Amino acid sequence: MPVAQRLMPPGPRGSLMYGVTAELRRDPLRSLEQMVQRYGPAVRFHYALGQWAYLFTSPEHYRRILVQNHQNYTKQHPAYAVLAVALGNGLVTSDGDEWLRNRRRIQPAFHSTAVRGFGSAIVRHAWQMLERWERADSDVLDIEREMMRLTLGIVGETLFGVSLEEHTREVGESFSSFNTALAAITASPLSLLSARYPLTRPSRQLHTAARRLRAVVDAIIAAKGEQLEQASVPDDLLSVLLSQIHTGDRMSIPQVRDEVMTFLLAGHETSATALTWTLCLIGQHTEAARRINEEIEIVLGGRAPSVDDIPRLVNVRAAALEAMRLFPPIYAFERHAVADDVVGGYDVPAGASITLCPYITHRAPEFWEAPERFLPERFCGDGSHDRFAYIPFSAGPRGCIGESFAMTEILLILATVLQRYQLRCRSNVIVQPVPLITLRPAGGMPMVVTRLH
C-alpha cells in the first residue's frame, strides 16, 4: 500500500542556503507577521541549511501544544540552550521530572497567601522610587530603566530576602549585554547551534555576561547563608531552597544557583517590561488616563494602595492587560516535538522546531476588534475572547509560575505611581519594540514625569 503523504503547512523556502534567515535577522516580528498574513496561522518555513521550522499562531494550536499534548513538546530547543548559558537548568529551561520536582519545591513561594504578604514591600519600594524622582535634576526619566531598577529591588526583598541595591548596575549592564548577544545569536543558525561555546564574538559576549551574572548570584546566596547562620529561617524562596540542600529531598548548590538566576532575571525583567509599556500607553491615551486617575482617587482616597484594593482597581488592571496584549513581554517561545503529532490538521514530525507567537495572536483581527488600538475596556467585565487568544503568561502546565505575583506587583506599582505622577511620552520620540528576551522598547522609554499633588 502507498504511504500517505504528510500534510505540511504552507510557507516560504527562501534561499537555497540561508532560507529566510536574512528576513528574520532584519526584522523578526515583522517577518513572522508577514508569513502569517501570506500563508495563514500555521506556517512551515525554511530556516537555513536544510532546516525547516514551524510557526503556529492560532488558539487551537496553543491548546494542542501547550495543554492537550504538552508532554510531546519539550524545551529541548536550541533557543533554550542559549538561555541556559546564564539560567542553567532552572525552571525556564528544564524539562521532565527535574522540572516537575523543582516546580513543586518552588510553588509554595507563589501561593496566594505568600503573594499577599509581598504587597507592603512592593508599595514601599515604589514609594522609595517616587521619592527619588522628586530629587531628580530633570523631569524626563527613562521609565524602562526605572522599572527595571524597581522590580529588581522587589525581587531581592520578596524572593531572596536580601537587598540588591549594590548589584543594580552590574545586573543591568550584564543583562543588557546578555540580551544583545542573545539577539545576535538567535538570528544566525550557525551561532545558535554553537552558542554553548564561546567561539564567536556574540557567544563570547554571552558567556562573559553570564559569568558576571553568576557572580552576583553567588553573592546573593552567600549573603543569605550569613543571614541563616544568625537568625531563624525565614520563608522567602531562597531560604526554602537552601534549607532543602540538607534534607532527604535535597537540592545541590548548582541547582539553587540556577533557580536564583532564573528568578533574578525572569522575575524582574518581565514585570518591568509590562510596566514600561503600560505607562507608555496610558501616557498616550488621555481618556484611559482620566478613567484610571478617577478610579485611583475613588478607591484609595489619597492613601497608599494595598493588596485588598486590587479587585476594585478595574481600569488599572484592564490597562495592564491591554498593554500586555499589544506588547506581551514574552512575545514568542519555542518547543521541540518529541514524537509525530497533528496540530490544526497539519502533520508535525518528531524533531520539529516550533515557534509559538502570542504577539501575532494578540493582534489578529479574527480574534480582536480594532487589534492595533489600545482599548483597555475590552478587559473590563467578563470579556469575550478565546482563552488561548490571550496568553501573555503562556498556558497549561508550563504556564508562568509567577503570574499572580507579577500581576499583584504590576497593579500595586501602577496605582502607586499614577496616584502621584502623570507620565507622558516625549512628543519627538517614536517608540519601537525590540524582540530580545522580552519585548523591550528600542532606546529605552524616555517620559516626562509631572507631580500631580
N, C-alpha and C positions, 0 to 999 in steps of 0.2 A: 504494500500500500504506500502511496506517496505521502511524504511527511508534510503536514500542514505548514504553510508559510506563516512566519510571525507577522503580526500586525504592529508595525512600529509607528510612533508619532511622526508627523512630517517635520521638516526642519532644514536648516541650511548646511551645506557641505563646506563652504568656504574654500580656501586654497588647499591644494593637494598636501602641502607640508604642514602649514600652520593653522588650517581650519579657520575658525572665526576668532582666533586669539587676538589679532590686531584690533578688531572692533571691541572686544571685551576689555582690552587694556586701555583703549582710548576713553571709553565711557561705559563702564559695566552696567549700570542701571538702565541707561537708555538703550543699550544693545539688547538686553533681556526684554525690555518693554517692546521694542520693535519686532523681536522674534514672535512674541505672543500676539501682537497686532496682526502680523502676517500669517502665522501658522495656527493660531489658536492656543488654548490654555495648556496643552501638552505639546512639548517640542523636543525633538531629538536633534542635537547639533554636533558637528564635527569639531571637537575641541582643538586637537592638534595631533600630529604624528600617528594618525590612525585611531586615536581615542575618541569615542563618542560619549556624550553626556546627555542627561535627560533633565528637562525643566518642567516642573508641574506647578500650576498656579490656581487650580480650581478647588473649592471647598471639598468636593468629593474625593479629590486626590489626597488632600491633607487627612481626611477622615480615614482613608485606607492606609496611608503610610504611617501616620502618627498614632492611630488608635487600633483599627481593626486588625492590622497585621504588623504591628510595630516591632515585634520580635525579629522580623525579617530585615529591618532597616537599621543598621548599626552606624556608629560613628567611626568605623574603620575607613576613613576617607582621608586623602592627602591634606585637605584643608585643616583637619583636626590634628594631624601630625605636626603641622606648622605651629598651631596654637600650643601644642604640648611642649614645645621648646621652652615656653615660660610656665604653662599651667601644669606640666607634668601629667599625672594620671588622676586629676581631680574630677569633680562631678561633671564638668562641662565636657571633658574629653574621654572619660572612661566608659566602659560598656560591661554588660553581663553581670555576673554575681558580685564582682567587686563594686561596681556602681551601685547595685541594689543594697549591699551591706552598708556602704558609706552614706547613701541617701537616708537609710533608716537611722543611722547614728546622728545625722545632722538634722533630721526633720524636727525634733523637739525644740530646737533653737528658733524655729519659724512657726511654732504653734501660735494660735490666736492670742493666748494669754501672754506669751513671751513678746509678741509684736506689740500688744497694748502697752506693755511695760517700757517699750522703746520711745513712746510718744514724747515724754518730757525731755529726753535727751535730744531728740530731733528738733523740737521747738527751741531749746536752749542754744543749740549750735546755730540755728537760723537767726536768732536774735543777736548772737555774737557777730555774725556776718554783717547784719544791718548796722550794728554799732560801728563796725569797721568802715562801712560805706559812708557814714556821717563824717568820718575823719578823712575821707579821701580827698585828694587835691583836685580831682576832676569829677564832673557829673557824667562822664562817659566811662563805662566799665565793660570789660569783656565778660559777659554773663556766662559763657561756656566755662571759662577759667574759674569764675566764682562758684559755679555749681559743682565743678569737679573738686575744688578745694573743700566745699561744704560737705558733700556726700562722702568724701574720703574721711573727714573727721568723724562723721556719724558712724561709718562702718567701724572705725577704730574703737570707738567707745562701746557701741552696742554689741558688736560681734566678737571683738577681741579683748575688750576691757582695758585697752591701753590708749594713750594719746599718740596720734600720728603727726602732730604738728611739725616736729623736726624732720619728718620724712616727706612732707608735702611736695617740696621742689623736686626731690630725687624721683619720687613716684611719677610726678607729672612729666618730667623730662624723659625718663626711661620709657614710660608707657607711650609717649608720643613717638619716640624713636622706634619702639617695637611696632606700633601701628603703621608707621610709614614703610618700614621694611616688609611688614606683612602684606601690604597692598602691592608692593613691587613684586614680591614672590608669587602671590596668587595669580598675578597677571601673566606669568610665564610658566608653561608646562614643565620645562626642564628644571627651573628653580623650585617649583612646587614639589617635585619628586625628590629633590636633593636637599631640601631645607633643613633637615635634621643635622646636616654637616655644614660648617662654616666655609664653604668653597667659593662663594661669590660675594660681591660687596653687600647686597641686601641681606644674605644669610649671615654674614659676619656681623652686620649691624643688629640683626635679630638676636643673635646669641649674646652679643655684648649687652644689649638692653635687658635680656632675660637674666643675665648674670647680676646686673645691678639690682634688678627687682628681687632676686633671690636673697641678696644681701640684706635688703630691707625686711623681707620675711623672716630671715634668721634673727634679726634684731628684735622684731616683734615677739617671736617665740621666746627669745632669751629674756626679754622684759617680763613676759607673762610667767616664765619659770621662776623669776625672782619674786614676783607677787605671790605665787602659790606657796613658796617656802616661808613667807612671812605672815600669811593670813589664811583664813578658811577658804575653801574652794568656792569661788563664785559660779554663777550658772551661765556665763557667756559661752558662745560657741567654742572658742579656743580652749577654754578651761575644760570643757566637756571632752574635746578631742584629746587633749594632753592626758587627762585622767584615764583614758582608755588604753594608753600605752602600757600601763602596768596591770591591766585586768586580763581575764581569760580571753575575752574577745578583743585582742589587742590590735592597736594600730602602730605602725612604725613612725619614726620621726619623719622620714621622707614622705609618707602618706599625709601626715599632718601638714607638712610644708606645702604639699600640692594643694590641699584644700584651703589653706590660708591664702596662698597665691590666687586661687580661683576666686575667692570671695573678696580679696583685696581689689582685684581688677574688675571682675564682673559685678561685684556688689556695689561699686560706686559709679562705674562708667555708664551703665545703662540708665540708672536713675538720673544722673547728671545730664545725660543727653536728652532724655524725655523732658526734664525741667527746662532745659535751654530752648527746645523747640516750642514748648507750651508758652513760655514767657514771650518768646518772639511773636507767636501768632496772636496772643492776647493783645500785645502791644500794637499789632497791625489792624485790629478789628475793634473799632470804637464801641459798637453795640454790645459785643460779647464782654468787653471790659466793663461796661456800665452795669450789666446784669451781675457780673461777678462781684464788683465793688459793693453794690447794693446788698447782695446776699451776705457778704462777709460782715457788713455793718449790722445787718439784722441778726445774724447768728451769733456773732462774737461781741457786739456792743462795745468794742474797744479793748477787750481783754485778749490775752494770748489764747490761741486755739488749743484744743486737746483732742485726744482720740474720740471722745464722746461726741464731738461736734461733727465728725466726718459724715455721718448719714444725712445731715442737714446741708452740707456743702454740695448741693446737687449740681449747680452750674460750674463750680470749680472742678468737680470730678468729670463732668461732661467735656470741659475744655481740655483736660489732660488726656482723656480717652480719644478725643478727636485729633489732638496733636499726634498721638501715637498711631492713629490711623494713617495720617498723611506722612508722618516721618517715624515709622517704627524703629526703635533703636536697633533691634535685631532684624534687619531688613531682608536677610536671606540666610539659609543654613543648608547644610549638606547631609546626605545619608549615603550609605553603601548597601546595595541589595545583596543579601546572603544567598538567596535562592530565587528561582524564577517566580514571577508574580504577574498579575494582571491589574493594571491601575487605569481606571477610566476607560476600559475597553481595550487598552493597549498592552502589549506584552513587554514586560521588563525583565531582562535576562539576569541571571546570577552574575554578580560582579559589577553591575551597572553603577555608575556615578550619578547621583541625583541631587539636583538643586531645588529647594522649595523657596518661594519668594513672596513673603507677605506684603512687601512694598507694592508689588504689582496687583495682588489680590485686593488690597485695601483701596486701590484706585480704579478698580474695574467697574465700568458703568453698568454691567449686568447685575451687580450687587449693591451699588451705591448710587443714589441720585446726586447729580452735580458732584462727582467724585473729587474734583480738584479744588472745591471750595471748602473753607473752614467753617463748618456748621455744627457747633457743639450741641445744638438742640436735638440732633439725631440720636444722641446718647442720653437724653432726658426721657424719663418714663421707661417703659418696658423695652423699646427698640424692636425692630422687626428684621434685623439682618440674620443671615445664616450664621450659626455659631462658629463655623470654620471659615467664614469670610473675614473674620477679625481675630487674628492670633498674634498680638504683639508679644505675648509671653510663651509662644509655641502652644502645644496642646498634647493631651494624652499623658502616659506615664512619665515621659521625659519633659513635661512642661516645667516652667521655671519654678524651682522650689521657693524662691524668694518673692513671688508675685504679691502676696499680702503685705510683706514688709515694704516692698517697693512702692505700692500704691499708698500705704499709710505715710511713708516718707514724702512722697511727691505731693500729696494733698495738704499735709501739715506745712510743708515748706511754702507752697503756693499761697496758702491762706496767710501765713506769717509775713511773707514778702509783700503781697498785694494789699495787705492791711495798712502798710506804712508807705509804700512807694508805688509810683506809676513808672512803668518802663516802656520806652518807645525805641523802635529801630531807627537808626540814623537814616535820614532821607536819601543820602547818596550811596547807601550800601545795598547791594543785591546779594542776598544770602543764597548760596548753593549748597546742596547736600553732597557730602563726600563719603562714599562707602568704604569705611575702614573696618575695624572690628565691629563698631557700631556706626550708625548713620550720623556723622558729625557735620556741622556747618564748616564750609571752607573758610579758613582765616579767622575762626572764632565767631563770636556773636557780640560785636560792639553795640551797646544800647545806652540811651540816655536815661538816667535814673533821676526821678524828681520826688522829693519828700512830700507826702500828702498832708501831714499834720505837724 
